[in-house]
Amino acid sequence: MLASRADLVRAAQLRPELAAEYAELEADIGHRFRNDLSMAEIITAAEQAATTEHTEETATIELGEGRLWWPRFERQSDRYGTVFLLTGPDAEDYVSFENAPVGQSGRLVAVVVETRRSGHCGDIARSLVPTTPTVGEEITLGAGTLFTDADVDLGVRTAVGLAPDDDRDTDWLDPRVLYRCHNQTVRLELRIGSHTNGCARDTTSRAA
């Protein structure tokens, strides 16, 4: 309640379901979230900001395609910072992100190519379980600065993620939407906005 308007709007973008719960409670009890600001107004501002961000995007960099997973320690540490893609007939091969534009800011988006049931147990502590998306759905995993991690055994950069603009230690990517993408075949893209630097202009670049 003591956060700035900008922080509240950003929080509503990152946790839309929680914001919706607050708005519903606000309507039920007949009181505003804050005297000078209602949760409904925060949600509206968040949606408008998201629309503006999307329309200002000037480039898309395709990073790779495969089944989306993430390293176990991401869930154990609550960082949820990186994902990896598996490909091949039995989904045993890792997509390499050796050529990914490290240091580039943008949104990490998973475009759903093929769906299947996920057998992941979810994040019990957060009451998060996998859900199945639809083909063609575009799911924003997070926003920030792109980085990659190398697999110590393979010596290849198999994980890609976004470091947030703030100093938070957890939820670098949105756990809620990650469980919607788990084990789904997606095309992973970095969407770059006009407000970020223009070092990557090739919209067909691949890291795989």
C-alpha positions in Angstrom: 0.0 0.0 0.0 3.0 2.3 0.6 4.5 1.6 -2.8 4.6 4.2 -5.6 2.0 4.1 -8.4 4.6 3.0 -10.9 5.7 0.1 -8.6 2.0 -1.0 -8.1 1.4 -0.9 -11.9 4.5 -3.0 -12.5 3.5 -5.4 -9.8 0.0 -5.8 -11.5 1.8 -6.6 -14.8 4.0 -9.3 -13.2 1.2 -10.8 -11.0 -2.1 -10.2 -12.9 -4.0 -13.0 -11.1 -3.1 -11.6 -7.7 -4.1 -8.1 -8.8 -7.4 -9.4 -10.0 -8.0 -11.1 -6.6 -7.3 -7.8 -4.9 -9.7 -6.0 -7.2 -12.4 -8.5 -6.5 -11.9 -8.1 -2.8 -12.0 -4.3 -3.2 -15.4 -4.6 -5.0 -16.8 -7.0 -2.4 -16.0 -4.9 0.7 -16.7 -1.6 -1.0 -13.4 0.0 -0.1 -10.6 1.3 -2.4 -7.1 -0.3 -2.2 -5.8 3.1 -1.3 -7.7 6.4 -0.8 -6.2 7.9 -3.8 -5.9 4.8 -6.0 -8.1 1.8 -6.5 -6.9 -1.7 -7.6 -9.1 -1.4 -10.7 -7.3 1.7 -11.7 -3.9 0.0 -11.2 -5.0 -2.9 -13.4 -6.2 -0.6 -16.1 -2.9 1.4 -16.0 -1.0 -1.9 -16.2 -2.9 -3.1 -19.2 -2.4 0.3 -21.0 1.3 0.2 -20.2 1.7 -3.3 -21.6 -0.1 -2.3 -24.8 2.2 0.7 -25.2 5.3 -1.5 -24.6 4.2 -4.0 -27.2 3.4 -1.5 -29.9 6.9 0.2 -29.4 8.7 -3.1 -30.0 10.9 -2.8 -33.1 12.7 -6.1 -33.4 12.2 -9.8 -32.7 15.2 -12.1 -32.3 14.4 -15.8 -32.5 16.5 -17.7 -29.9 15.5 -21.3 -30.7 12.7 -23.8 -30.7 12.1 -26.9 -28.5 10.4 -28.2 -25.4 10.7 -25.7 -22.6 12.1 -26.7 -19.2 14.2 -25.1 -16.5 17.1 -26.2 -14.2 15.9 -27.7 -10.9 17.8 -25.2 -8.8 15.7 -22.4 -10.3 12.7 -23.7 -8.5 14.6 -24.7 -5.4 16.1 -21.2 -5.0 12.9 -19.4 -6.1 15.1 -17.5 -8.6 13.2 -18.8 -11.6 15.8 -17.1 -13.8 16.6 -19.3 -16.8 15.0 -21.9 -19.1 16.4 -24.3 -21.6 15.0 -26.0 -24.7 15.1 -29.7 -25.6 14.9 -31.0 -29.1 15.4 -34.2 -31.1 13.1 -37.2 -31.5 13.2 -38.0 -27.8 13.8 -34.5 -26.6 17.3 -35.4 -25.5 19.3 -32.7 -27.2 19.8 -29.2 -25.8 19.4 -26.1 -27.9 22.5 -24.0 -27.8 22.3 -20.3 -27.0 26.0 -19.6 -27.8 25.0 -16.8 -30.3 22.3 -15.3 -28.1 22.5 -11.4 -27.8 23.8 -11.3 -24.2 23.3 -7.9 -22.7 20.4 -7.0 -24.8 17.2 -5.7 -23.0 13.7 -6.9 -24.0 10.9 -9.3 -23.3 11.4 -13.0 -23.4 8.4 -14.5 -25.2 7.4 -18.2 -25.7 5.3 -18.7 -28.8 3.5 -22.1 -28.4 4.1 -24.4 -31.4 2.9 -27.7 -30.1 1.2 -28.7 -26.8 1.2 -31.8 -24.6 0.5 -32.7 -21.0 3.2 -31.8 -18.5 4.0 -34.3 -15.8 5.6 -31.7 -13.5 4.4 -31.7 -9.9 4.5 -27.9 -9.9 5.6 -25.6 -7.1 3.7 -26.9 -4.1 4.8 -24.1 -1.8 3.2 -21.6 -4.2 0.2 -23.7 -5.2 1.4 -23.6 -8.9 0.6 -26.4 -11.2 1.2 -26.8 -15.0 -1.6 -25.8 -17.3 -1.8 -26.5 -21.0 -1.7 -23.5 -23.4 -3.1 -23.3 -26.9 -1.1 -23.5 -30.2 -0.1 -20.0 -31.3 -0.4 -18.5 -27.8 2.3 -15.9 -27.0 3.4 -16.1 -23.4 5.7 -13.4 -21.9 8.1 -15.0 -19.5 9.6 -11.8 -18.2 11.4 -8.6 -19.0 15.0 -7.5 -18.4 18.5 -8.1 -19.7 19.3 -11.3 -21.5 22.1 -13.6 -20.2 23.1 -17.2 -20.7 24.5 -20.0 -18.5 26.7 -22.9 -19.6 26.2 -26.5 -18.8 29.2 -27.6 -16.8 29.2 -31.1 -18.3 28.6 -30.1 -21.9 30.6 -26.8 -21.9 27.8 -25.3 -24.0 25.5 -22.4 -23.1 22.2 -24.3 -22.8 20.3 -22.0 -20.5 18.9 -18.5 -21.3 17.3 -16.0 -19.0 16.6 -12.4 -18.2 18.1 -10.4 -15.3 15.5 -8.0 -13.9 16.1 -4.2 -13.8 15.6 -4.1 -10.0 17.7 -6.0 -7.4 15.2 -8.8 -6.5 16.6 -12.2 -5.9 13.5 -14.2 -6.8 11.0 -14.5 -9.7 13.3 -13.1 -12.4 10.9 -14.8 -14.8 7.2 -15.2 -14.0 6.7 -18.7 -12.3 3.0 -18.7 -13.1 3.5 -18.5 -16.8 6.5 -20.8 -16.7 4.3 -23.6 -15.5 2.0 -22.9 -18.5 5.0 -23.4 -20.8 6.5 -26.5 -19.1 7.3 -29.3 -21.6 5.5 -27.4 -24.4 7.2 -26.9 -27.7 7.8 -23.2 -28.1 9.7 -20.8 -30.2 11.6 -18.6 -27.8 11.9 -15.0 -28.9 13.5 -11.8 -27.5 11.2 -8.9 -28.3 13.2 -5.6 -28.3 11.5 -2.2 -27.8 12.4 1.2 -29.2 13.4 2.3 -25.7 16.3 -0.2 -25.6 19.6 -0.1 -27.4 19.5 -1.1 -31.0 22.5 -3.4 -31.1 20.4 -6.3 -32.5 18.5 -5.4 -35.7 18.3 -8.8 -37.5 14.8 -10.1 -36.8 15.7 -13.5 -38.1 18.8 -14.2 -36.0 18.9 -17.6 -34.4 20.9 -18.9 -31.4 20.1 -22.6 -32.1 
